[in-house]
């Protein structure tokens, strides 16, 4: 079965205006629109580093009891949590590599490894 949603736990957590800490959430796999449409956002045009904020606000579907997840929500995350979500996003969407199971020809032990893309 093709998995499209992934649970996560933030290392620090999002602290809302009422002082409630939210750590558990769900991120879904990105669509082409998730990656293309934010490029037209004036905040991204002005500051390309803002792209990850828009991307994450589109693909994080749940963060504790926070609703909706907006760019402001992502802006208010601690840097540790932002980095955690960026790594999860890259892992879920396999932007840089592919996981494969390989077998050692000598001992027949199976393990997972990453293969780099051709030309990259």
OpenMM code with the backbone's topology and positions (N, CA, C; nanometers):
from openmm import Vec3, app, unit

residues = "UNK UNK UNK UNK UNK UNK UNK UNK UNK UNK UNK UNK UNK UNK UNK UNK UNK UNK UNK UNK UNK UNK UNK UNK UNK UNK UNK UNK UNK UNK UNK UNK UNK UNK UNK UNK UNK UNK UNK UNK UNK UNK UNK UNK UNK UNK UNK UNK UNK UNK UNK UNK UNK UNK UNK UNK UNK UNK UNK UNK UNK UNK UNK UNK UNK UNK UNK UNK UNK UNK UNK UNK UNK UNK UNK UNK UNK UNK UNK UNK UNK UNK UNK UNK UNK UNK UNK UNK UNK UNK UNK UNK UNK UNK UNK UNK UNK UNK UNK UNK UNK UNK UNK UNK UNK UNK UNK UNK UNK UNK UNK UNK UNK UNK UNK UNK UNK UNK UNK UNK".split()
positions = [
    Vec3(0.0836, -0.1185, 0.0000),
    Vec3(0.0000, 0.0000, 0.0000),
    Vec3(0.0882, 0.1250, 0.0000),
    Vec3(0.0517, 0.2208, -0.0806),
    Vec3(0.1265, 0.3456, -0.0949),
    Vec3(0.0944, 0.4378, 0.0223),
    Vec3(0.1944, 0.4732, 0.1002),
    Vec3(0.1741, 0.5584, 0.2176),
    Vec3(0.1826, 0.7046, 0.1779),
    Vec3(0.0815, 0.7833, 0.2177),
    Vec3(0.0795, 0.9260, 0.1840),
    Vec3(0.0850, 1.0159, 0.3067),
    Vec3(0.0659, 0.9621, 0.4259),
    Vec3(0.0708, 1.0415, 0.5488),
    Vec3(0.1678, 0.9780, 0.6474),
    Vec3(0.2410, 1.0647, 0.7185),
    Vec3(0.3433, 1.0201, 0.8111),
    Vec3(0.3297, 1.0949, 0.9430),
    Vec3(0.3264, 1.0216, 1.0518),
    Vec3(0.3197, 1.0828, 1.1847),
    Vec3(0.4591, 1.1298, 1.2248),
    Vec3(0.4629, 1.2354, 1.3057),
    Vec3(0.5899, 1.2846, 1.3575),
    Vec3(0.5703, 1.3396, 1.4976),
    Vec3(0.6819, 1.3531, 1.5682),
    Vec3(0.6853, 1.4175, 1.6994),
    Vec3(0.7963, 1.5209, 1.6946),
    Vec3(0.7619, 1.6460, 1.7197),
    Vec3(0.8609, 1.7535, 1.7177),
    Vec3(0.9536, 1.7418, 1.8383),
    Vec3(1.0826, 1.7706, 1.8202),
    Vec3(1.1761, 1.7652, 1.9329),
    Vec3(1.1412, 1.8648, 2.0441),
    Vec3(1.1019, 1.9865, 2.0072),
    Vec3(1.0680, 2.0891, 2.1066),
    Vec3(0.9169, 2.1065, 2.1193),
    Vec3(0.8518, 2.1319, 2.0078),
    Vec3(0.7071, 2.1511, 2.0072),
    Vec3(0.6679, 2.2945, 1.9775),
    Vec3(0.5472, 2.3084, 1.9262),
    Vec3(0.4910, 2.4393, 1.8932),
    Vec3(0.4132, 2.4905, 2.0137),
    Vec3(0.4484, 2.6083, 2.0601),
    Vec3(0.3823, 2.6704, 2.1750),
    Vec3(0.2817, 2.7718, 2.1237),
    Vec3(0.1517, 2.7443, 2.1431),
    Vec3(0.0491, 2.8346, 2.0908),
    Vec3(0.0285, 2.9548, 2.1830),
    Vec3(-0.0579, 3.0464, 2.1433),
    Vec3(-0.0814, 3.1712, 2.2169),
    Vec3(-0.1342, 3.1473, 2.3577),
    Vec3(-0.2009, 3.0336, 2.3798),
    Vec3(-0.2542, 3.0019, 2.5119),
    Vec3(-0.1531, 2.9296, 2.6006),
    Vec3(-0.0348, 2.9028, 2.5463),
    Vec3(0.0693, 2.8354, 2.6233),
    Vec3(0.0649, 2.6837, 2.6151),
    Vec3(-0.0152, 2.6294, 2.5244),
    Vec3(-0.0228, 2.4846, 2.5068),
    Vec3(0.0868, 2.4390, 2.4118),
    Vec3(0.1549, 2.3330, 2.4498),
    Vec3(0.2626, 2.2779, 2.3682),
    Vec3(0.2075, 2.1659, 2.2802),
    Vec3(0.2323, 2.1750, 2.1493),
    Vec3(0.1857, 2.0755, 2.0520),
    Vec3(0.3082, 2.0102, 1.9886),
    Vec3(0.3207, 1.8786, 2.0016),
    Vec3(0.4390, 1.8093, 1.9481),
    Vec3(0.4059, 1.7050, 1.8431),
    Vec3(0.2902, 1.6431, 1.8505),
    Vec3(0.2565, 1.5352, 1.7577),
    Vec3(0.1812, 1.5885, 1.6379),
    Vec3(0.2146, 1.5350, 1.5206),
    Vec3(0.1481, 1.5827, 1.4005),
    Vec3(0.1526, 1.4818, 1.2883),
    Vec3(0.1011, 1.5250, 1.1738),
    Vec3(0.1000, 1.4428, 1.0530),
    Vec3(0.1446, 1.5291, 0.9356),
    Vec3(0.2320, 1.4723, 0.8541),
    Vec3(0.2743, 1.5363, 0.7305),
    Vec3(0.2342, 1.4437, 0.6165),
    Vec3(0.1790, 1.5036, 0.5109),
    Vec3(0.1445, 1.4235, 0.3940),
    Vec3(0.2507, 1.4400, 0.2867),
    Vec3(0.2523, 1.3457, 0.1950),
    Vec3(0.3427, 1.3510, 0.0803),
    Vec3(0.3063, 1.4736, -0.0048),
    Vec3(0.4050, 1.5436, -0.0572),
    Vec3(0.3818, 1.6645, -0.1371),
    Vec3(0.3328, 1.6305, -0.2776),
    Vec3(0.2513, 1.7200, -0.3321),
    Vec3(0.2076, 1.7096, -0.4710),
    Vec3(0.2919, 1.8062, -0.5549),
    Vec3(0.2778, 1.7960, -0.6847),
    Vec3(0.3478, 1.8903, -0.7728),
    Vec3(0.3042, 2.0334, -0.7421),
    Vec3(0.1754, 2.0529, -0.7180),
    Vec3(0.1243, 2.1877, -0.6867),
    Vec3(0.1867, 2.2419, -0.5587),
    Vec3(0.2097, 2.1549, -0.4606),
    Vec3(0.2718, 2.1991, -0.3353),
    Vec3(0.4097, 2.2591, -0.3602),
    Vec3(0.4801, 2.2087, -0.4588),
    Vec3(0.6142, 2.2583, -0.4860),
    Vec3(0.6165, 2.3729, -0.5869),
    Vec3(0.5186, 2.3779, -0.6753),
    Vec3(0.5176, 2.4796, -0.7811),
    Vec3(0.4478, 2.6088, -0.7386),
    Vec3(0.3285, 2.5977, -0.6818),
    Vec3(0.2498, 2.7175, -0.6494),
    Vec3(0.3178, 2.8140, -0.5517),
    Vec3(0.3892, 2.7664, -0.4503),
    Vec3(0.4556, 2.8624, -0.3610),
    Vec3(0.5606, 2.9490, -0.4292),
    Vec3(0.6124, 2.9048, -0.5421),
    Vec3(0.7134, 2.9837, -0.6127),
    Vec3(0.6580, 3.1169, -0.6623),
    Vec3(0.5247, 3.1251, -0.6754),
    Vec3(0.4604, 3.2494, -0.7187),
    Vec3(0.4244, 3.3404, -0.6011),
    Vec3(0.4338, 3.2873, -0.4795),
    Vec3(0.3984, 3.3650, -0.3601),
    Vec3(0.4943, 3.4829, -0.3473),
    Vec3(0.4426, 3.6048, -0.3290),
    Vec3(0.5298, 3.7227, -0.3195),
    Vec3(0.6338, 3.7129, -0.2079),
    Vec3(0.6007, 3.6433, -0.0986),
    Vec3(0.6969, 3.6278, 0.0117),
    Vec3(0.8159, 3.5428, -0.0320),
    Vec3(0.7912, 3.4449, -0.1185),
    Vec3(0.8984, 3.3592, -0.1688),
    Vec3(0.9781, 3.4321, -0.2761),
    Vec3(0.9096, 3.5079, -0.3613),
    Vec3(0.9772, 3.5861, -0.4648),
    Vec3(1.0733, 3.6839, -0.3991),
    Vec3(1.0294, 3.7472, -0.2922),
    Vec3(1.1113, 3.8458, -0.2206),
    Vec3(1.2242, 3.7797, -0.1416),
    Vec3(1.1957, 3.6609, -0.0843),
    Vec3(1.2920, 3.5907, -0.0007),
    Vec3(1.2803, 3.4405, -0.0265),
    Vec3(1.3629, 3.3831, -0.1147),
    Vec3(1.3529, 3.2409, -0.1495),
    Vec3(1.3619, 3.1461, -0.0301),
    Vec3(1.4255, 3.1894, 0.0782),
    Vec3(1.4347, 3.1042, 0.1977),
    Vec3(1.2971, 3.0789, 0.2589),
    Vec3(1.2000, 3.1619, 0.2259),
    Vec3(1.0645, 3.1473, 0.2807),
    Vec3(0.9896, 3.0300, 0.2175),
    Vec3(1.0440, 2.9742, 0.1097),
    Vec3(0.9787, 2.8631, 0.0403),
    Vec3(0.9460, 2.7486, 0.1348),
    Vec3(1.0382, 2.7111, 0.2225),
    Vec3(1.0136, 2.5980, 0.3117),
    Vec3(0.8974, 2.6260, 0.4063),
    Vec3(0.8793, 2.7500, 0.4453),
    Vec3(0.7676, 2.7865, 0.5328),
    Vec3(0.6348, 2.7600, 0.4627),
    Vec3(0.6251, 2.8036, 0.3381),
    Vec3(0.5023, 2.7815, 0.2605),
    Vec3(0.4817, 2.6327, 0.2346),
    Vec3(0.5871, 2.5630, 0.1938),
    Vec3(0.5767, 2.4194, 0.1670),
    Vec3(0.5257, 2.3442, 0.2894),
    Vec3(0.5874, 2.3687, 0.4033),
    Vec3(0.5468, 2.2962, 0.5234),
    Vec3(0.4047, 2.3310, 0.5666),
    Vec3(0.3640, 2.4553, 0.5467),
    Vec3(0.2267, 2.4925, 0.5850),
    Vec3(0.1247, 2.4211, 0.4971),
    Vec3(0.1661, 2.3769, 0.3791),
    Vec3(0.0767, 2.3039, 0.2886),
    Vec3(0.0717, 2.1553, 0.3207),
    Vec3(0.1836, 2.0962, 0.3645),
    Vec3(0.1895, 1.9513, 0.3809),
    Vec3(0.1739, 1.9026, 0.5250),
    Vec3(0.1937, 1.9894, 0.6233),
    Vec3(0.1658, 1.9501, 0.7618),
    Vec3(0.0151, 1.9624, 0.7797),
    Vec3(-0.0510, 1.8496, 0.7956),
    Vec3(-0.1976, 1.8487, 0.8017),
    Vec3(-0.2508, 1.8495, 0.9435),
    Vec3(-0.1653, 1.8144, 1.0388),
    Vec3(-0.2077, 1.8185, 1.1783),
    Vec3(-0.0875, 1.8482, 1.2651),
    Vec3(-0.1080, 1.9330, 1.3635),
    Vec3(-0.0064, 1.9625, 1.4644),
    Vec3(-0.0794, 1.9810, 1.5963),
    Vec3(-0.0888, 1.8730, 1.6725),
    Vec3(-0.1658, 1.8772, 1.7960),
    Vec3(-0.3072, 1.9223, 1.7667),
    Vec3(-0.3558, 2.0215, 1.8421),
    Vec3(-0.4904, 2.0739, 1.8212),
    Vec3(-0.4936, 2.2029, 1.7419),
    Vec3(-0.3825, 2.2381, 1.6774),
    Vec3(-0.3742, 2.3628, 1.6013),
    Vec3(-0.4469, 2.3462, 1.4675),
    Vec3(-0.5341, 2.4408, 1.4389),
    Vec3(-0.6066, 2.4358, 1.3117),
    Vec3(-0.6471, 2.5765, 1.2715),
    Vec3(-0.6231, 2.6155, 1.1491),
    Vec3(-0.5452, 2.5471, 1.0464),
    Vec3(-0.3956, 2.5684, 1.0679),
    Vec3(-0.3155, 2.4909, 0.9952),
    Vec3(-0.1704, 2.5109, 0.9952),
    Vec3(-0.1429, 2.6170, 0.8880),
    Vec3(-0.0912, 2.7297, 0.9299),
    Vec3(-0.0665, 2.8422, 0.8393),
    Vec3(0.0837, 2.8696, 0.8304),
    Vec3(0.1254, 2.9535, 0.7363),
    Vec3(0.2666, 2.9932, 0.7348),
    Vec3(0.3105, 3.0548, 0.8684),
    Vec3(0.2224, 3.1287, 0.9340),
    Vec3(0.2555, 3.1880, 1.0641),
    Vec3(0.2843, 3.0787, 1.1674),
    Vec3(0.2091, 2.9692, 1.1613),
    Vec3(0.2342, 2.8565, 1.2519),
    Vec3(0.3765, 2.8059, 1.2316),
    Vec3(0.4148, 2.7859, 1.1071),
    Vec3(0.5485, 2.7348, 1.0755),
    Vec3(0.6548, 2.8370, 1.1149),
    Vec3(0.6282, 2.9653, 1.0923),
    Vec3(0.7221, 3.0716, 1.1321),
    Vec3(0.7505, 3.0669, 1.2815),
    Vec3(0.6505, 3.0323, 1.3613),
    Vec3(0.6633, 3.0344, 1.5069),
    Vec3(0.7264, 2.9088, 1.5662),
    Vec3(0.7632, 2.8125, 1.4813),
    Vec3(0.8311, 2.6931, 1.5312),
    Vec3(0.9728, 2.7288, 1.5747),
    Vec3(1.0238, 2.6530, 1.6689),
    Vec3(1.1649, 2.6667, 1.7048),
    Vec3(1.2490, 2.6163, 1.5870),
    Vec3(1.3699, 2.6697, 1.5719),
    Vec3(1.4566, 2.6315, 1.4602),
    Vec3(1.4823, 2.4808, 1.4583),
    Vec3(1.4941, 2.4200, 1.5745),
    Vec3(1.5142, 2.2747, 1.5840),
    Vec3(1.3984, 2.1997, 1.5196),
    Vec3(1.2762, 2.2450, 1.5457),
    Vec3(1.1576, 2.1794, 1.4904),
    Vec3(1.1465, 2.2036, 1.3403),
    Vec3(1.1815, 2.3226, 1.2951),
    Vec3(1.1798, 2.3519, 1.1520),
    Vec3(1.2771, 2.2591, 1.0794),
    Vec3(1.3973, 2.2444, 1.1326),
    Vec3(1.4962, 2.1553, 1.0714),
    Vec3(1.4461, 2.0108, 1.0710),
    Vec3(1.3818, 1.9693, 1.1783),
    Vec3(1.3259, 1.8339, 1.1883),
    Vec3(1.2221, 1.8111, 1.0784),
    Vec3(1.1333, 1.9072, 1.0600),
    Vec3(1.0299, 1.8942, 0.9571),
    Vec3(1.0889, 1.8985, 0.8165),
    Vec3(1.1932, 1.9778, 0.7956),
    Vec3(1.2599, 1.9814, 0.6651),
    Vec3(1.3199, 1.8447, 0.6313),
    Vec3(1.3846, 1.7825, 0.7293),
    Vec3(1.4428, 1.6507, 0.7054),
    Vec3(1.3337, 1.5477, 0.6775),
    Vec3(1.2243, 1.5553, 0.7524),
    Vec3(1.1132, 1.4633, 0.7294),
    Vec3(1.0542, 1.4844, 0.5905),
    Vec3(1.0362, 1.6098, 0.5505),
    Vec3(0.9835, 1.6415, 0.4178),
    Vec3(1.0727, 1.5783, 0.3102),
    Vec3(1.2029, 1.5980, 0.3217),
    Vec3(1.2959, 1.5421, 0.2231),
    Vec3(1.2918, 1.3897, 0.2229),
    Vec3(1.2809, 1.3303, 0.3401),
    Vec3(1.2749, 1.1841, 0.3489),
    Vec3(1.1464, 1.1311, 0.2864),
    Vec3(1.0350, 1.1921, 0.3196),
    Vec3(0.9053, 1.1479, 0.2673),
    Vec3(0.9007, 1.1595, 0.1148),
    Vec3(0.9534, 1.2679, 0.0625),
    Vec3(0.9433, 1.2947, -0.0806),
    Vec3(1.0655, 1.2495, -0.1591),
    Vec3(1.1621, 1.1934, -0.0912),
    Vec3(1.2804, 1.1351, -0.1544),
    Vec3(1.3428, 1.2277, -0.2575),
    Vec3(1.3751, 1.3490, -0.2162),
    Vec3(1.4300, 1.4467, -0.3103),
    Vec3(1.5737, 1.4172, -0.3509),
    Vec3(1.6526, 1.3632, -0.2603),
    Vec3(1.7953, 1.3508, -0.2873),
    Vec3(1.8450, 1.2085, -0.3095),
    Vec3(1.7686, 1.1105, -0.2701),
    Vec3(1.8192, 0.9742, -0.2816),
    Vec3(1.7039, 0.8753, -0.2805),
    Vec3(1.7403, 0.7498, -0.3000),
    Vec3(1.6427, 0.6417, -0.2991),
    Vec3(1.6924, 0.5324, -0.2060),
    Vec3(1.6050, 0.4844, -0.1173),
    Vec3(1.6378, 0.3733, -0.0292),
    Vec3(1.6186, 0.2432, -0.1065),
    Vec3(1.7143, 0.1551, -0.0956),
    Vec3(1.7031, 0.0235, -0.1574),
    Vec3(1.7537, -0.0812, -0.0590),
    Vec3(1.7030, -0.2015, -0.0727),
    Vec3(1.7517, -0.3138, 0.0067),
    Vec3(1.8539, -0.3880, -0.0782),
    Vec3(1.9726, -0.4086, -0.0226),
    Vec3(2.0768, -0.4808, -0.0935),
    Vec3(2.1187, -0.6022, -0.0110),
    Vec3(2.1747, -0.7014, -0.0786),
    Vec3(2.2205, -0.8239, -0.0137),
    Vec3(2.3697, -0.8385, -0.0348),
    Vec3(2.4407, -0.8631, 0.0738),
    Vec3(2.5846, -0.8859, 0.0656),
    Vec3(2.6081, -1.0159, -0.0107),
    Vec3(2.6924, -1.0117, -0.1149),
    Vec3(2.7157, -1.1334, -0.1935),
    Vec3(2.7914, -1.2424, -0.1164),
    Vec3(2.8603, -1.2047, -0.0089),
    Vec3(2.9385, -1.3031, 0.0659),
    Vec3(2.8581, -1.3685, 0.1783),
    Vec3(2.7903, -1.2853, 0.2608),
    Vec3(2.7214, -1.3418, 0.3775),
    Vec3(2.5695, -1.3446, 0.3630),
    Vec3(2.5173, -1.2879, 0.2556),
    Vec3(2.3732, -1.2838, 0.2271),
    Vec3(2.2942, -1.1967, 0.3261),
    Vec3(2.3645, -1.1124, 0.4031),
    Vec3(2.2965, -1.0210, 0.4949),
    Vec3(2.2284, -0.9103, 0.4148),
    Vec3(2.1004, -0.8819, 0.4470),
    Vec3(2.0268, -0.7749, 0.3790),
    Vec3(2.0293, -0.6486, 0.4641),
    Vec3(2.0435, -0.5324, 0.3986),
    Vec3(2.0407, -0.4045, 0.4679),
    Vec3(1.9940, -0.2968, 0.3718),
    Vec3(1.9485, -0.1841, 0.4305),
    Vec3(1.9034, -0.0716, 0.3491),
    Vec3(2.0179, 0.0256, 0.3293),
    Vec3(2.0218, 0.0856, 0.2105),
    Vec3(2.1206, 0.1878, 0.1804),
    Vec3(2.0578, 0.2887, 0.0858),
    Vec3(2.1234, 0.4010, 0.0670),
    Vec3(2.0735, 0.5034, -0.0240),
    Vec3(2.1570, 0.5042, -0.1500),
    Vec3(2.0893, 0.5207, -0.2633),
    Vec3(2.1585, 0.5365, -0.3902),
    Vec3(2.1430, 0.6810, -0.4346),
    Vec3(2.2509, 0.7434, -0.4737),
    Vec3(2.2453, 0.8789, -0.5263),
    Vec3(2.1868, 0.8755, -0.6658),
    Vec3(2.1252, 0.9893, -0.7045),
    Vec3(2.0715, 0.9989, -0.8395),
    Vec3(2.1847, 1.0053, -0.9400),
    Vec3(2.1619, 0.9547, -1.0576),
    Vec3(2.2594, 0.9605, -1.1657),
    Vec3(2.2838, 1.1072, -1.2015),
    Vec3(2.4099, 1.1443, -1.2125),
    Vec3(2.4434, 1.2811, -1.2508),
    Vec3(2.4370, 1.3783, -1.1364),
    Vec3(2.4031, 1.3351, -1.0157),
    Vec3(2.3901, 1.4289, -0.9050),
    Vec3(2.4700, 1.3878, -0.7925),
] * unit.nanometer
topology = app.Topology()
chain = topology.addChain("A")
for resn in residues:
    res = topology.addResidue(resn, chain)
    for name in ("N", "CA", "C"):
        topology.addAtom(name, app.Element.getBySymbol(name[0]), res)
